Amino acid sequence: MNATLPTAEALRAALAALLDGLPPTQAAQAVDRLIASYRGTTPTDAPILRDRSDVAAYAAYRMPATFEAVRSCLAALREAAPDWTPVTHTDFGGGTGAASWAVAGAWDGPRTTVLDWSEPALALGRELAEASGIPALRDAAWERARIGTALEPAPTDLATVSYVLKELTPADRSALVDAVAGAAQAVVIVEPGTPDGYDRIIEARDRLIAAGLSVAAPCPHDDACPIERGTDWCHFSARVSRSSLHRQVKGGSLSHEDEKFSYVVATRFATDPVGARVIRRPQIRKGQVLLELCTRDEGLSRATVTKRHGALYRAARDTAWGDAWPPPEEG
């Protein structure tokens, strides 16, 4: 059974139970402070999540979106390495543990350690994990650590670094990527799907490759990104279901939102990256589907799939932004 959906439901339930007493106005004020912090420059000795109020607001505001973005990245890793299962997992700068929830939904039983410099975030993360009912999360270790140049991580099978690099100085950012490259067999790094988030991913990708890892996703290759810097950026989208508290905190009325993110997955073991990946939302027109692709051999390309392609056309109509092309069953 795929554990992702039950894990997502468990996360929503845990958040609802623990944040039930949080007044929406107070949460919204804390969210405004967090947004201002994330848009500014934050030194590594000043954690963004300062107290319980900040952490609770963050959990309601960001955990569902971070969970879905990381879940999408882990799905790409599983697609490239279907027979690989991590035994150990370290979540660097994991805060309240959203990435660890995604890992628990992707595989059964990895031993997780969450490292973060904010004790209030770790404390709430422990509470959410305990409320989850998921053994791997309830058994996770939550450790306070400065994320940056002083970090000396223990070896781990899987390292996740989600929405952390922007919080770091350039020196700490480089040190963190080098540290996880040396410690992990597989590295998943996720940043916001913005031009500067993509720039940080490209910098991290270059360092991972220089450290001897190979790119497993989203890129079909280890070559330089074919997108000309400053003209466009590579990013993807994940659909996020909103709880009622989530809608109150974010001031929205829709039952969902789309989280834009950029990412890289790199490994020290052999994988089978896709031959091409859809890098924009497919354009479905009468009798045809237009696909923007990043390919292994031709860089950026466009494919037009029409009704005369039969089964491939039907597959194209079901293909989503971020998917492999052609689909595995058509490959």
C-alpha positions, 0 to 999 in steps of 0.5 A: 500500500502506498503510505503517502496518502495516509501520511498526508492525512495524518499530518493534517490531523496532527496539525489540526489537533495541536493547533486547535487553540491557536487564534487565527489572528495571532497565527496570521500575525506570526505568519506576516513576521515569518514572510518578512524574515524569509524575504530578508537576509537572516544570519545563521545565529538568529533562527527565524522560528523564535518561539512557540507562536512562530513555530505553530504559525509556521507549522500551519502555514508551511508544513503542508506545502513543504511536505508535498514539495519534498514528497514530489522530489522523493517520488522522482528519486524512487522513479530513478532508483526503484530498488533502493531503500534508505535505512537511515535519514537525516533532515538538515535544518528540518524544523518541525519535520515536514520532510521527515513526514514525506520520507515516512510516507515514501518508505517504511521504517528509515531511522530519521534524525532531524537537525535544527538550531531552533529548539521551539521548532524541534519541540513542536516537531516531536509533538507532531511526530508523537501524534502521528501514530507512524512508528518511524516518526515517533522513533525519530531523533530531534537534535539541536545543531547549528546548520553551517560551517561547524556541522560534522554530520554522521554518515546517512543513507538519505539527506534532505535539505528543504527550504534551508539554503536561503536562510544561510550565508553563502559560506554556510550554504556551501559548507552545508552542501559539501557536508551532506555530499560527504555524509549521504548516499542520496541527497535531496535539496529543495528550494522555492520555485523562484529565480533565486531559489533555482540559482541556489539549486544550481549552485548546490547541484554543481557542488554535489557533482564536484563531490562525486555524486550523480544527478538522479532528478529532475535533470536527465543528465549531469551536464550544465543546465541548458536554461540560460541563467537570467532568462528563465528558471527550472521549477515544478509545482505540487498541489497542496490541500488546505485545511480550514486553519490553513485557509484562515492563516493564509487568508485564502478561500480555495481548498487547495494551492499550488506550491512552486519549488526547485530541486535536485536529487543526487546519489553516490549509487547508480540510478536510471534518470528519465530520458526527458522530463516535462518542465512546464505545464503541458498545453492541451489543445484540440487534437494535440498536446504541447510538451516543453522538455529537458532531454538527456541528449538534446537539451531543451526541446518541444514535442507535439503529440497529436491524435495520430500518435494513438496511445502516446497521445492519450498518455500525453493528455494525462502527463503532468508538469514534472513527469518523465516523457515518454511515460515508462510504459511507452518507453 
